[in-house]
Structures are given as C-alpha cells and as structure tokens.
Amino acid sequence: MDRLPGFRDFYPEPLPHPDVWSADARQYIFDKWRTMARRYGFREYDGPPLEPLELYTLKSGEEIVAQLYNFTDKGQREIALRPEMTPTLARMVAAHERNYKKPIKWFAIPQLFRYERHQKGRLREHFQFNADIFGEADVAADAELIALLIDTLRSFGLTAKDFVIRLSSRNAWQEFFTQRCPDPGKANEFYQIIDKLEREDPAQSREKLARLGFSLDEISAFIKTGQPTTELEAVLKNLSARGLSEFVRVDYQVIRGLAYYTGVVFEAFDQQGEFRAIAGGGRYDNLVKLISGGKVNLPALGFGFGDVVLLELLKARGLLPKFDGALDAFCLIEDESLRPESLKLITDLRASGLAIDYALTPAKPDKQFKRAQEMKAARTIKLERTPAGELSARIKDLRTREEKACAPAEAAQVLGK
C-alpha cells in the first residue's frame, strides 16, 4: 500500500532509496531551529492540528476552503487540518495575553497541511519553523525577527553567497494602490497579482492588472525605482549595526499574498534562483483584533520557514552532515552467564547519557562484533571475570584498537572521555 500523494515517509539513515526522506536530517533541522530560537529568547508553544474551519475563512475568506483538508466531524462541527500556524497563535495569544509580559516572543515547529498540487519544493504537508513577536509596534521588532531568520540560515553553513532576505513594505504598496484605485475591496486581489508576478506569464499579469485599472508598466516602474520607506530604513540601519547588511536588500517585488500583512514584509531566497522562497513573513498588526472579535488589539509580526525547500537547498550546497547514528559503545555478551550483570551495566551506562546497544539474544562473538561495526560503535565493552572472581569491564576503541580494563562502576567515566 502506497502513501498518499504529497506526503512523506521519514526513514533513519542510511536511506533505502535516494527519493525517500531522512528522519535524521529532519531532526538535525529541528535542533538548529530550536537552538537559534532559544538564543534569541523565544519560548516554544504548540497548538492543535485541527481547528474550526471558521478560523481560516474569517481571515482569508471562503476561497481558502479549496486549499484545505476540511470535513464535518462526528459532532457536526466544520473543522480543518491547520494549513498555517499564525491563526492558531493569534487565537491563543488573544485568549491569555494578559498572563504574559510584552513583548511576547514565541516559536513553534508545527506540521502543516494544504490540499494543493504537489510539486518541487511544495508538498501537501510540511514542517515549519514559526517565530512571532506580539506587543511591540516599533520596527526594532521587525529587525530582531529578520536577524533571527538570517542567523538561523547561517547556522546551517549558508552564507551571503547562498541566500538573501528581500525586504518590502505593505504600507508602500497600500499607498500606491489607494492613490490609483478608489475601491479598497479590490486590494487583496491586487496583492495576489503582485505576489505572483515572478511566477506568472507577463501577459496574464498584464490582463489581470488592467481589469483593476493598473498597467504592468507602472507596476514594474514602481518596483524598479521604489525607495525604502522610513520603516525599511530603520530596519536596514538596525541590521547594519549587527553586521548583517550583506544579507538584506530592498525589493518591492515582494508583497506577500496573504491579506493580513500590514507593514514590513520579507522573503528569503537562494542567490542562484534555483528554488522557491525559503522563508517569508512580515507584520500583521490587525490579526489578533480580527480573531478576537475586537476584544484584544496587539501589534504582531512573524515568519514561517519550511523544511522542504531548506532540505533541497542544503543538499544542493553539500551542507548536510552525514548521519550514521553512531553508538558510544556496543556491549558484547560473550559469556551468557554474565547476561544479567551485562544488562545492569547497559542500564547504568544509558542512565549516564551514553548510547549503548547489544545483542538481544545469544549470538556468536564474531556476529556481535560485526553488528557493532555496522552500527558505527566507537567502542565495544564486555564483562569478564578476573581469576579472583571479580567483574571487570574490558573496553576496546574500534578506531585505535587500544584496549583497557576497569571496574564496571568506572566504565561510564572511561567511555565518556
């Protein structure tokens, strides 16, 4: 039986086939995401994978339903698998924001689901690093969030030659729109067209813009000559003080298609243009107010950073480490009369934080040793009885072939060196 289209199986390394996904690589990415978020003072949260359908239609309109996994549950509730984390987070913050000091800095690593055509860099499920700040209106928060994104990408070994953060402003685009179109109801459609300019045939974009009273030429001129707004200048100055100027540039081609963005927006792209956007985000100051029905009004901003494009990029740049699941030691049980004592030793070594494995059932010594090599064990350890009848642990380094003996109680300390 095959898995569903657009979904993934994750296998431990070594992978049985180059087209399957690595559970080790996924954990490596998760560890990097968590480490960097915590360095920046972000706290981890999570929410349910199922939400009321209304949470998404309230924000994005009924048209989003076509992109969701949604159904009526046994309680006759209209629900959906979460396609993004921001609405859930806004709901959570609106419910309990009084219990937290501002600014609130939270992150999550949710699995998200969208019912759409799967293609390179886009599947029907993916994991995503979400980082958000609530309760701070100053653009210093925007710069902090962008710096977190830059440093997270750098933690994987990527440099300014590999990626760039393209900064833009929804305020600048909003001003451009209102000066030329008297109908605010068309704004979201306009943003959607601009968001797809790089991916859509120019003739199609020209036709869509014309229906709204815009020309592609004036849009292109605005993008080409657009000057940084005051807010973008402040962000650039902040990032420059951190020594991160080489990773960012202003580019009004970026607009972010989601309707709830209100200020600075940004996307991360690989410099060679081989892949889809690596990450994207921006300020959404009105979303908490919308989700809470006007009861809570907090400025907010955040980004989403998916695992699919990141993995493709790291593979292309040769930046994924080798994952071998190496053991600290493999315990050889050559004398079955010592299996109870060996099990106690294994338990004690594991309790000390060491990765230890052994043969679950009796096996010949050469077969056990071969298993130790297959599992990339750094050492072997086995219990022996001395002529005086006392237990001794013999440890062998499989790289240097050096051997030493010690008391079983000292084995964890010797292996930990």
Rosetta blueprint (number, residue, H / E / L):
1 M L
2 D L
3 R L
4 L L
5 P L
6 G L
7 F L
8 R L
9 D L
10 F E
11 Y E
12 P L
13 E L
14 P L
15 L L
16 P L
17 H L
18 P L
19 D L
20 V L
21 W E
22 S E
23 A H
24 D H
25 A H
26 R H
27 Q H
28 Y H
29 I H
30 F H
31 D H
32 K H
33 W H
34 R H
35 T H
36 M H
37 A H
38 R H
39 R H
40 Y L
41 G L
42 F L
43 R E
44 E E
45 Y L
46 D L
47 G L
48 P L
49 P L
50 L E
51 E E
52 P E
53 L L
54 E H
55 L H
56 Y H
57 T H
58 L H
59 K H
60 S H
61 G L
62 E H
63 E H
64 I H
65 V H
66 A H
67 Q H
68 L L
69 Y L
70 N E
71 F E
72 T E
73 D L
74 K L
75 G L
76 Q L
77 R L
78 E E
79 I E
80 A E
81 L E
82 R L
83 P L
84 E L
85 M L
86 T H
87 P H
88 T H
89 L H
90 A H
91 R H
92 M H
93 V H
94 A H
95 A H
96 H H
97 E H
98 R H
99 N H
100 Y L
101 K L
102 K L
103 P L
104 I E
105 K E
106 W E
107 F E
108 A E
109 I L
110 P L
111 Q E
112 L E
113 F E
114 R L
115 Y L
116 E L
117 R L
118 H L
119 Q E
120 K L
121 G L
122 R E
123 L L
124 R L
125 E E
126 H E
127 F E
128 Q E
129 F E
130 N E
131 A E
132 D E
133 I E
134 F E
135 G L
136 E L
137 A L
138 D L
139 V L
140 A H
141 A H
142 D H
143 A H
144 E H
145 L H
146 I H
147 A H
148 L H
149 L H
150 I H
151 D H
152 T H
153 L H
154 R H
155 S H
156 F L
157 G L
158 L L
159 T L
160 A L
161 K L
162 D L
163 F E
164 V E
165 I E
166 R E
167 L E
168 S E
169 S E
170 R H
171 N H
172 A H
173 W H
174 Q H
175 E H
176 F H
177 F H
178 T H
179 Q H
180 R H
181 C L
182 P L
183 D L
184 P H
185 G H
186 K H
187 A H
188 N H
189 E H
190 F H
191 Y H
192 Q H
193 I H
194 I H
195 D H
196 K L
197 L L
198 E L
199 R L
200 E L
201 D L
202 P H
203 A H
204 Q H
205 S H
206 R H
207 E H
208 K H
209 L H
210 A H
211 R H
212 L L
213 G L
214 F L
215 S L
216 L H
217 D H
218 E H
219 I H
220 S H
221 A H
222 F H
223 I H
224 K H
225 T H
226 G L
227 Q L
228 P L
229 T L
230 T H
231 E H
232 L H
233 E H
234 A H
235 V H
236 L H
237 K H
238 N H
239 L H
240 S H
241 A H
242 R L
243 G L
244 L L
245 S H
246 E H
247 F H
248 V E
249 R E
250 V E
251 D L
252 Y L
253 Q L
254 V L
255 I L
256 R L
257 G L
258 L L
259 A L
260 Y L
261 Y L
262 T L
263 G L
264 V E
265 V E
266 F E
267 E E
268 A E
269 F E
270 D E
271 Q L
272 Q L
273 G L
274 E L
275 F L
276 R L
277 A L
278 I L
279 A E
280 G E
281 G E
282 G E
283 R E
284 Y L
285 D L
286 N L
287 L H
288 V H
289 K H
290 L H
291 I H
292 S L
293 G L
294 G L
295 K L
296 V L
297 N L
298 L L
299 P L
300 A E
301 L E
302 G E
303 F E
304 G E
305 F E
306 G E
307 D H
308 V H
309 V H
310 L H
311 L H
312 E H
313 L H
314 L H
315 K H
316 A H
317 R L
318 G L
319 L L
320 L L
321 P L
322 K L
323 F L
324 D L
325 G L
326 A L
327 L L
328 D L
329 A E
330 F E
331 C E
332 L E
333 I L
334 E L
335 D L
336 E H
337 S H
338 L H
339 R H
340 P H
341 E H
342 S H
343 L H
344 K H
345 L H
346 I H
347 T H
348 D H
349 L H
350 R H
351 A H
352 S L
353 G L
354 L L
355 A L
356 I E
357 D E
358 Y E
359 A L
360 L L
361 T L
362 P L
363 A L
364 K L
365 P H
366 D H
367 K H
368 Q H
369 F H
370 K H
371 R H
372 A H
373 Q H
374 E H
375 M L
376 K L
377 A L
378 A L
379 R E
380 T E
381 I E
382 K E
383 L E
384 E E
385 R E
386 T L
387 P L
388 A L
389 G L
390 E L
391 L E
392 S E
393 A E
394 R E
395 I E
396 K E
397 D E
398 L L
399 R L
400 T L
401 R L
402 E L
403 E E
404 K E
405 A E
406 C E
407 A L
408 P H
409 A H
410 E H
411 A H
412 A H
413 Q H
414 V H
415 L H
416 G L
417 K L
